[in-house]
Structures are given as structure tokens and as C-alpha cells.
Amino acid sequence: MDTKDRILKKLIQNKGKFISGEQISDKIGVSRTAVWKHILKLKEEGYEIQSVNKLGYQLINYGDIYDKSAIVSKLNTKILGQNLFFFDIIDSTNDELKRMAASGACEGTVVVAKSQTSGRGRRGRRWQSNADDGIYMSILLRPELLPKDVQCITLAASSAVCKVLKKYVENNLGIKWPNDILIDNKKVCGILTEMSAEPDKVQAIILGIGLNVWNRTEDFNDELKDTATSLHINTEKEIIRSTLVAQILKEFEDLYLHFIEKGSTAKFMNIWRAFSLTIGRDIIVYQGDKVWQAKALDVIDNGQLLVETPDGQRKTILSGEISIRDFDDSRVKDCAARQ
């Protein structure tokens, strides 16, 4: 955290109250002149800061200012985001973090962007990433895990995001296995987990999170307008993206470190099950050209979905698409014809 970010953090901690330049300089360890210069920079960036002789500085308002300083000043994490990169525009936060990981970036490195030109979700689907509409970020993890257990990271992340969104949303919020977060059955957030690994060891995990924040219904393209939603559409509470990023990183870090240090999935699995829109539901499973019906029974400890087929067989699903809708016979016949 640089000097400007540390000064902003002090102002946020004392929001609505004056704090003198001398107090700030003593706590930060810089001169009062340096404090004054950084205050001017913050004002130029849009922060409304009142300066009164003999009283000091008071942060009046900062709204949804979204930049590195705004995020870092609110972080309360041990690892995640301690090394944070912020871009106005980028091809993909996941791709940028992959490049950084290949160059030796440390665990906990985070890349955030205001917009992406090549944002994507699972199976290479394009993720609409308009400037200033959402949160697009990726997190680098280097856990000692077997590749088969990486699905747990996705479940921990979706649990963390739901814990944060629940503070804003009263509507029907939940998770559709494995990585879709829905509000009233419309997608508000997607999580893309990619890894580099050897057969028995994970080298790096890139966890991408795309959250629709400020989108209006008319902002979604024709393909998405009936299936996507945003936080803005579903809440009247104040939304500050930098706060959301800091909250998500904190909640996810707590679940992630507990999983890695204790070797237990219980903490995030309890949350995941509480938000699950999948468990107990009749589903359709799409795996390549195969389409079949099942009932979702549970998610087991390594993140696989346990299902029961109509003839009573129990199976686990590690990957694939599921739909929680009426069974589509026409799609089954079409797929069967291609086999």
C-alpha cells in the first residue's frame, strides 16, 4: 500500500470527522507537506475532502470511485490483493494474470479492470464487460492441491460472493452448480477457474470473477436480456464497487485459508448448500452430445455433483452443463441423432 492509499484509508476510517495533517503524518510516517500533496491528488481523482485550518481534513463523500486506491484503502486481507493491479481496459483479467503467473507472480496477486475486450466465461463464452458496468477481477492462487480438488476453489468463491451479495439483495439469491450466481433465476455473477498443473500437483489457479453491478436491463444484448441481471436492478442500497471487491476478497480469503490450512471443506460447503439452487432439483445434464435427466442429490467434498438417474443409478459429475428447467425432449432427440 503506497502513501496515498494509506492516507485515504485513514480518511475513510475517520469519515465524517476531521483528522489533522499532523495526526496523519505521525501515523503514516511522512511529512505534513507530503500529506497535503497527496490530499490534493485525491481531490483531483474525485474524492470530496474538506480542508479546514486548525481542524485538518474530512472525507465528505467518495461515491462509486473505482480505482486501485479506492480498493486497497478498504482491504482487510492477509494475502489476497496485497499485490493488486488495476487497469482501465484490458483483454482479459484471467489472461493478464496468467502472464503474470508465468513470470513468477506471488499467491494472492489480483488483477482488476474497469472493462475487458475479451472477457469470457466457462467454455469460452463471451462475458459482456462494458466499461463501468461491473466488477471484473482475477485472483492468483498457488495451493498445494491435487487437480481433482480444484473444483472446491470454485465452490468456495461462489459461497463468498453470495455472502457479500446477501447484504444487498433480498430477492431469491442462489448458486446453480457449479459456478453461476443467480438472482430471481437470472445470472448476476459467473466464476471461471483455470489452472496449470502436473498430474499430481497444481502449479497455479487463476480464479476469475465477473459480477454485473450497474447494468440496466436495456444494457444487456439480445442474447442476454432475458437471462442476465445486475446488482443495481435488484437493490436500492448504496453500491460502491471498491467496497464490493474488498468484501469479496476478504470473505473468499477466510474460506480459502480455512480450506488450505485445515484441509476441511465444511466451512464453505455449509454456505454453498444454504445458497444452492441445485440440490433436490430435477435437472438436465449436458455433457458433449449427451443429454440426460437426473435429480441433484448433493455436492460431495471435492465439488462434484452427486445425482440420481431415473433408473436409480447414482453418479457424480465433475464437469458439464446443467439446466434446472423442464426437460427438453427435442434437444435430446437432436443430440441422439448425432451420436
N, C-alpha and C positions, 0 to 999 in steps of 0.2 A: 504494500500500500504506500503510494507516494505521499508527499507532504500535503498536496491539495486535497487528496482523498481523506486524509486523517483530519484535516481541518473541517471538511464537510461533515464527517462523522460526528465531530464534536458539536457542530451546529445542529445536526439532526437530533442528537441526544438531548440538546437543550432547546428544542424547537418551542417557540412561544416565549422564551426567556432570553434575556441578554446575557452574554458571556463576554468578558473583557478580552481585548487583544493580549493583555499580559497573562491572563489565565490560559488562553490558547497557546501562547508562545511557551509558557512553562510546561504545559502538558505535552506539547508536540516536540519541544526542544529546538525551536527555531526563533529567530528574532521577530520583534513586533512588526518590523518593516516587511519581513517575508510573509507574515500573516496577512498584512494589508494587501500586498501584491496578489496573493492567492485569492483573497476575498474578491478583488477586482475581476480576476479571471472567472470565478464562479458566477459573478453577476453577469459577465459577458455571455456565459453559457445559458443564462436564463433563470438562474436562482434569484428569488426575490429576498434580498438580505438588507435589513435596515441597519444603518450605522449611526450611532448617537454618541456624541462626545461625552466622555466620562462614564458611559454605560457599556459601550462596546458594540457587539454585533448580535443581531437576532434574525434567525431564519423565519421569514414570514410564510412563504409558500414555495413549493418546488413542482407541484403538479406531476404530470407524467413525463418529466425529463428523463430521457433514456440514453445513457451513455455509460462508459466504464466507471467514471467517478460515482455516479448515482448507484450503481450496483455494488461496487466494492465498499462504499461507505456503510452499506447495510448488511454486509456479510458477517455471519457469526459461525463460521465453519473452521474446522481444523485443517482440512486438506482441499476440499473442493472449492475452486475459484480463487485460491491463493495465488495462482498464476493464471490470470484472465486476460483474454484478448478480445477486443471489441471492434467490429467492422461495420461501416455504414452499408456496404454492399459486398457480397461475396458469392462465389459459385455455389458452395455448399459448406455449411459448418462441419459436417462429417468429413468431407473431403479435405478441408483445410487441416482438421485435427489429425487425420491420417498422415498427412505430410509432416506435421509436427512430430507425431509419434515415431515416424520412421527416422527422424533426426534426433531422437532421444528425449522428447518432452517427458516431463515427470508426471506421475499419477496425480490426478486432481486438476490438471490443466483444463480450462474451459474456454471454448470459443463461442462468442455471441455475435449475432448480426442483426441489423435492422431489416435487411431484406436479402433474399437469395435468388440467384438467376437459375440455379439448377437444383433447387430443393427437392427431395424425394422421400417417399415413404417405403413401406415394405414392397418387395417385388418390383422395385424400380419405378413405382407410380409417382407421378409428379406431385409435389406438395406446393400448393399455392402460397407464395411467400412474398406478398406485396409489402412495400415499404411502410413501416409504422403500423401495420395491422396486427402483428403478432409477436410471439417470442420464438426465436429460432436459435437453439443452442445445442452444443455437443460437449460431452464430458469424457475425458480420457481416464480409464481405469486400468490398473495392472495387477489384478488379484492373482493369488495362487489358487487357480481353479482348473478343473477338468473342463474341456469344451462342452461336454454334455450337460454341465450345470450352469451354463451362461444364461439360459432362459430365466433363471432366478433373478438375474440383474434386471431384466425387463419387468418382471412382476414387482420387484422392489421399487423400481422407478414409477410405475403406474400407480402403486399404492401411495407413494409420496405425493405425486401430483394430485391425486384425489383428496388427500388430507388437506392440501392447501386450497384447492378449489371449493371444498365444502365450506370454507369460511366466507365464500362469496355467493354460493349458489344454494337455493332452497329447492330447486326443481329436482327431477329424477336424475341423479348423477351416478354413474357407474362405469364398470370396466367390462368390455367384451374381450374375452380371451383371444389372442394373448396381449395385445398392445393398444387397443382402441379405447379411448375415454369418451363417453357419450353423455350428453345432457338431453333428456327427453328423446332418446333414441337417435340423436344426431351427433356426429363426430365433432368434438371440440379440440381434441389433442391426439396426436399419434407419437409413438415411440419407435425409433429404429435402432436396433442393436446390431452392430457389426464387430467382427473380431478378426485378429490374426492369431494363429495358433499352430502348435505342433500337435501330433496325435494325442499326447498325454499332458499338454501344458498350454494354457492361454498366455500369449505374449502381451496382447493389448486388446482392450474393448473400447469401442467408440459408441457412446450412448447418445443418440440424437433425440431431442425433444422439440416438437413443433406444436405450439399452442395458439389457437385463434383467439385473439384478445379484442381488438377494436372493430373487426369486420361487421358490417351491416349485411342484412340478407341480400341486398342488391349487389354487394361486392363479390359474392361468390359467382363463379362462372356457371353456365348451364348444366355442366356435368355434376356440380357440387351443390347447387342451391337447395335441392330437396333433401340432401343427406348431411350437410355440414351446418355448424352453428358456431357461435363465439361466446366468450365470457360476457362481452358488452350486451349482447342480445338477452342474456339470462340473469342479469343482476342490476340493481340500482345502486350498489355500493361503489365507493370510490375505487378506481383501478389505477394502480401505479406499477408499470411493468418491472421496474427495477426492484420493487418490493417483492413482486411475484417470483422473479428469478432468485433472489436471495432466500426466500422462503422455501422454494422447491429444492435448492441446493442443500439447505440445512436439513430438511425432512429426509431427503434421499441419503445424505451422508450418515445420518443417525441409523437408518435401516441398513445401509450398505456395510458400515463398520461393524455393526452388531452381527451381521451375517458372516463377515470375513473373520472377525476375532473370536466369535463364539461357535461358529460352524452350525448355527441354527437358523432355519428359515421361519420359525414360528412367529417372530415379531411382525414381519411384513406379510406372511401368509394370512394371519388373522385379519389384518387390514384388507388385504386383497379379497378374501372371501366375503367380508362385510360389504364390499362395494361390487361384488360380482353380479353381472347381468347374465352370466352364462350357466352357472351351476344350477342344476334342477330343471333346465330348459330343454325342450326338443330343439335340435339343431340340424343343420345340413353341413356336411363336411365336403370341402372341395380340395382334392389332392391330385394335381395334374389333371388328367382327363377323367378321373374317378370322382363320382359324386354319390354320397350315401347318407342315409339318415341315422341319427343316434340320439341318445339322451345324455347330456353332460352330467356326470355324477360328482366330480370333484377335480381339483388340481393337486397333483402329488408334489412331493418336496422338491423335485428337480424342475418343476414348472410345467411338466407335461399334463395334458388334459386327459382325464380318465372318462371314458364314455362307455355306454352300453348300446349295442345294436338291437334292432327289433327282434332278432332271434335269440337274444340273451347273452351274446358274447361280449366280454369286456375287453376294451383295447385302450392303449394310450396313444395320444397324438403329440408329437413333438413340434411339427410344423404343418402348415397348410392354412387354408382359409375356412372360417365357419360363418354361417348365417343363422340368425335367430329369427327366422321368418317362416311363412308357410312353405311347405315343401314344393319345389318347382318341378313337376313331372316332365315338362318339356325340356328342361335343361338336362335331366337325367337321360332322356331318350337321345338327345343330341350327342351327349358325351358317349353313351353306349355305342352309338353308331360309328364313332371314330375309333373305338378300341379294336 
